[in-house]
Amino acid sequence: MLSFFIALPILGMIVLKFSSILVGLEAFSRLSLPRSRGLLQLIAARFFAPVPVASFASAIFICLVSAVCQILLYWFFEKTNVYEVFYLSIFMLSFSAEGLRPFLYQSFVENWPIGRVFFIGHVLVFARFLGVFAFLGASLTACNRDFRKHGRSGLIIFGLAFLISVGVPVDAYSWLSNGTPKIGFAIILFYTENILMAMACLSFMVAFYIREASEFRFLGLFALYIALGRDGLLYGDSYLPTAVGAVFLIVGLVYMIRRIHRYYLWM
């Protein structure tokens, strides 16, 4: 439930600061900025101009998804000690940090200390790689029935994400079209993130053959939906990638949670 108690105050602050955020969003929309980089974004950027409102809405939406899905996980698995759910809850937790993105628009109309933008940029890098490692952890756990080997993996995931976020430089004076500061090693991180997500999707596919359970059928396909949905909502800067991402993410998460719940219900 941690992501629920993090996402809810963030959403509340967005409501309180809504008017000043909109003023900053209007100032941001007048800028000509380099396009953000994502899988769905690579296609959409060829045909659609950036729409800052889409990025703003996607940040609020994915933060809301974090809170709602955490409630679903608690509801379905309240009395079940399942490591897949542990990793998925961390994956949901990483979404709550995206709620900080709308506040960055305030820096265009208010005299923000540059350190605040710098800090939020590092938090976003940390949360996104925390989600990637958690999703990969959930997929590897789905392939392995011996849960005793996963005791310290949560600390390892947090440690790896923290090291990446500390080692990646954030340029608080330069911006991308989705409303986030530029980061260093962007191309390397782009390929690293997508390779790890692809590995996670393949691991979910393999889990069906290892578990030999009908509940895990098509789990890899819907893991791909989750990966593409996350990509569209995090990096999209127009209506197409954010709308497609929202649909993919919801469909994939609902299917995965229901299937894993059904599997452990009959164990």
N, C-alpha and C positions, 0 to 999 in steps of 0.2 A: 504493500500500500504506500510505499515511500514516494513513488512518482505522483500519486494522487495528492499527497500533502505538499509536494513541491509545485506541481502544475497549478493547483487551485489558487494559491496566493499570487502566482505569476499572472494568471488570467484575471484575477481581481485587480491587480495593479494596472493591467492593460485597460480595463474598464475605467479606472480612476484617471488615468493619463490619456484617455482616448483622444480628447480634443487636441492636446499638444502633439501627440503622435501623428494625427492627421495633418497638422500644419507642417511637421517635418517631412511627412510623406509627400506632400505637395512640392516642397523644396527639392526633395530627392528626385522626383519625377522629371525635373527640368534638366538634370545632368545627363551628359552623354558618357556612358561608362562601358567598359569591356564586359562582354557577356560571361555569365557564370558557366561552369563546365559540369555537365552531367550526361548520363546516357540518353534520357529522353530529351534533355536540353539540346544535345547535338543535332537532333532532328528538328525540333521546334524552332531553334534559332535561325534555321534557313528560311523559314516561312513567316514567322511571327516576330513583331517588334516587342521589346520588353514592356511589361505592364506592372509597375511597382505594386499596384493593389493586389495582384495575384500572389506575389511573394508575401505580402503582408497577411493576406487571408490564409495562405498555406501554413505560415508560422503559427497562427492562432489555432488552425484546424488540427495540426499534428500535436500541438500541446494538449488540446482537448482529447484527442485520441489516446494520448498517454494516460490521462486520468481515467477515461472510461474503460479502456482495456485492462488497466490495473484492477479496477473493480470486478471485471469479468473473471480475471484470473483468481482473485480472492474468492469469488462466489463459487467457481467450479472446483477449485483445488484447496479449499480451506483446510481440509483434514488429510491432504495428500502430500507426502514429501517426495516431490518429483524434481529431478535436476533440470529437465527440459523447461519446466515452469520457472525455476530459479533464474535460468539464463534469459528466458523470455521476459521476465519481470525487469531484469537489468536493461534489456533491449527497449522496453517501454519507458524505463527511467530516462534513457538517453534522449527520448523525444521531448521531454519536458523542458530541456535547456533551449529548445528552439523558440520557446516563448519569450526569450530575451531579445530575439531579433527585432521585434517592433520597436523596442526602446531605443535601438540604434538610430532610428529616424529622428529622434529628438535632438541628437547631436548636431543636426544641420540647422537648427533654429535656436538652440540653447548653447551656452558657453560651457560645454562639457570638458572636464579634464581629460587629456588624451589617454591617461592611464586607464580610464573607465572603458573606453572603446577597446584598448589593448587587452584588458582583462576579459571582456565579453568575447572577443575573438578567440582567445585561448580556451575559454570555457566551451565554445562551440566546437572547436577542433577536438577537445577532450571527449565531449559527449558523443560526437559522431563516430569516433573510433571505438569508444566504449560500446556503442551499439553494434558496430561491425564485429568486434571480438565476441560479444555476448551472443549474437546470432550464430556465429561460427561454433561457439561452445554448445549451443542448443542442438545444432545439427550433429556434431560429433557425439554428444551424449545420446542422441536418438539412435546412433549406430552401436552403442555400447551398453549392455545391460548391467555391467559391474559399476555401480554408482560409487563404490568406495574410492575409486581413483580420482574423484573430482572434488575432493575436500577443500583444497587450497586454490582451486582454479579461479574463484571469484576475486581473490586478492591479486592473482597474476593478471587477470583482465584489467582491473583498475590500474595496476602498475604499468602495464604496457601502454594503455591509453594516456596515462599521465606523462610518461616519458616522451611519447610522440607530441603531445600538446606543448610540453616545455621546450622540446627541441625544434619545433616549427616556428619560424619568425612570422609575426603578424605585423602588417603595414597598416597602422591606424589612420594613415592619411590618404590611402587609396582604397577604392571601393569597387565591388562587382555589381552587376545589374540586379542581383537578387537581394541586395541590401546587406551584404556582409563584407567585412574588410578583406583585402587581399592577404593571402598567406604565401609563404615561401614553399619551394619544392612542390608546387601545385600539381604539375603533371605526374610526378612520382607518386604523390598521395592519391591522385585520381586513379591510377592504375592499381596501386596497392589495395585501395578500398574495394574496387570492383572485382579484382581477382579473389579477394577474401570472401566477398559476397557470393561469387560464382562457386567457390569451393563449398560454401555452406549449402547452396542449392543442390549441388551434386551429392553432398553427404545425406541430405534429406531423401534424395532419390534412392541411395544405397540402403538407407534405413529400412525401406519397405522389404527388400530382399533379405536383410539380416533378421529383422523381427518376424517376418512372414505373417504379418497381421494386415487384414484388409483395411484397418483404420489408417494405416500409413500409405495407402495407395494414393497416388497423385499429390502426396505431401511435398515432393520436390517441385512440382509445377506451381503450387500455391506459395511455396517459399520464393520462387521466382517472382510471383506477383508482389509479394511483400518487398522484395529487393527493388523492383522497378517502382513501386509506389513510394517507398522511402526516397529513392533517387529523385523522382519528380517533385515531391514536396520540399525536399531540402535544397535542391539546386535549380528548380524551374523558375523562370522569370516572366512567364506569360500564362495565359489561361489553359492552353492545351496540356503542357506537362503537369501542371498542378492539378487540373481536373482529372486527368487520366491517373495520375499518381494517387489521388484520394480514393478513387474507385478500386484500384488494384490493391492498395494497402488494406482497406476495410474488408474486401472479399478474402484476401489471403489470410489476414489475422483471424477472422471469424471462423474460416474453414479449419485453420491449424489448431486453434484453441478447442473447437468442438471435437476434432478427430483425436487429439491427445487425451482429452477428457474421456471420450468414449473408450479408448484403449485401456486406460487405467481403471475405469469404472468396472470393467469385466475381468480384471486381474484377480 
